[in-house]
């Protein structure tokens, strides 16, 4: 009896999920995500617990500016082959070594007396991590076929979010029992398995290899403009900046927010981080599956609206926690975070898929770096103002402001991703 199409389709899906390429996407997602969460969560928690004020912690967001400007040196990553290990493999290994050393050295300095030194190390960590993102995004785009892109991207995002369980979960729990120096060493050690895997990665086939630096800089931008048109390109860039703005700012000072609500680090590590991260992981995977049915455009609308509305959960938590001597119920915290991060996970899955659809496989490193750099602008420069906003108007009003800032990105969907229009911007191979 011949096998039914539904059964064959399920077998093909299972085969794809457990393929070697998807395993690589999972591992690279972990390596890509963890350094970012060290910068955004662990370092801010370290500084706050050691008595550094919110204004200085907010300014630490500026130390992550390499995530915003990584497109400036992406052509170098596309052009040069460090130590002759391969254009992709060489840069992955080099950047991961730098990430490991940077995380380790952060914990070796006193937070109050050596704040500037920690800021410099954080900057080096961000630069190394951003460089790793450039090459990993290009590597992932090159090894995946077009029909594998959605699944590979969803698994990559899920693994990237899961990696935050180390710096934003385990590390915070350990900080209640051991020194911060030991915490940062243990956190850095989680990069070592990824580094070992990177040594054995197979260099992908090169579709286009720039013959000189000038070509590596010019051609990716020329191809983008020729394919999309200048007006469309500018709208896409504006959308990439705005879509995650409100959500990014709302979570910029999440750990100090939990601390100010009187939650202890053990609660933050076990409840806040686990509820949030697992919800985001589930949201990312569900987003990938749902997009197979409804497409990227509809997903951007539906998931984006959910992402916007759930920011108000933080405002609710700030409202009931204002003026209390003890922290609000842990159940309130868990429910708010489940919905907030589920919405964020769904939105991120659609957002990254949109970026993938607008990126040419032939110029993956520079074009990916350009679009993801723009998406990091809110996290870097806008988030640097969050400490001042909170000091001025309080936590509750701050989250209302974040909700309003999420609206422009939704309005831009009318132009860049109309609800009833299929995304037909295919990538030339």
Secondary structure, 3 states (H helix, E strand, C coil): CCCCHHHHHHHHHHHHHCCHHHHHHHHHHHHHHHHHHHHHHHHHHHHHHCCCCHHHHHHHHHHHCHHHHCHHHHHHHHHCCHHHCCHHHHHHHHHHHHHHHHHHHHCCCCCCCCHHHHHHHHHHHHHHHHHHHHHHHHHHHHHCCHHHHHHHHHHHHHHHHHCHHHHHHHHHHHCCCCCHHHHHHHHHHCCHHHHHHHHCCCCCCCCCCCCCHHHHHHHHHHHHHHHHCHHHHHHHHHHHHHCCHHHHHHCCCHHHHHHHCCCCHHHHHHHHHHHHHHHHHHHHHHHHHHHHHHHHHHHHHHHHHHHHHCCHHHHHHHHHHCCCCCCCCHHHHHHHHHHHHHHHHHHHHHHHHHHHHCCCHHHHHHHHHHHHHHHHHHHHHHHHHHHHHHHHHHHHHHHHHHHHHCHHHHHCHHHHCCCCCCCCCCCCC
